[in-house]
């Protein structure tokens, strides 16, 4: 479902209930451009786990192609952190 910022502000409690109880995902738009989403706690936690997994995979790839050990700053630089 897509809402404008003004409409989302007016109906915030209802939107939170829709996300919490029905697992809806709410799209928030400003001038017809999506700027944010309201998602459930479970969806957010899943996204965090996916991001952590991808970060670990990237780190493993960097370490596998390095010539020995690398510093934290080199690793973080390669990961774009």
N, C-alpha and C positions, 0 to 999 in steps of 0.2 A: 504494500500500500504506500502511496506517495502523498506527502503533506507538505504544504508550504511552511516556512518557519512560523509565520503568524498563526496559522491553523494548528500547528503542533503545540505552540505555546498555549493556545486556548484550550486544547484538549489533552494536555500532557498526562494527567492522571489516567484518562481513558486509554491513551496509547501505552502507558506503562502496564496497565492491566492486560491489554491485548497481547503484549509481548510476553508478560509473565504467565498468563493462564492459557493462551492459545498458541504460544510460540510463533506469533506473527513477527515479521521483520518490517520495520517501518523506515521508509526512505524519506529524508528531509531535503527539500529543495529550496533554493534561493534563486529567483529569476529563471526558473525552469532548469536549473543546473543542480544536480545532486551534490550536497555538501556534507551529509552525515547520514548515519543510520542509527536506529535504536534497535538493539538486539537483546535477546535473553542472556542471562548470566551463563547458561550452559553453552550458548553459541559463542560468547566472548571467550570463555575458558577453552573451548575447542580451538578457536582461532589462535590463542596464545600457545597451545600445545603444538599446533602446526608450525607456527613461527619458530618456536624453540627447536623443533625437529629439523626444519630447514636450515636454521643457523648452525646446528651441530653438524649437519651433513656438509655444509659449506666449509666449516672449520676442518672437518676430516679430510675433505678434498684438498684444502690448502696445505695441511700438514703432510699429506701423502705425496704431494708434488714438490715439497721443500727439500732442500739439501741439508738435512739435519734439523736442529732446533731453530725456532724463530722466537723473537721477543713478543710479548703481549701487544706492544704497540704495532708491530708489523702484522700480526694476526688481525687485530682490530681494524687496521688500515685496509687490509685485503678484504675484510668483511664489510667495510664501509660503516663501521661503528664509531 
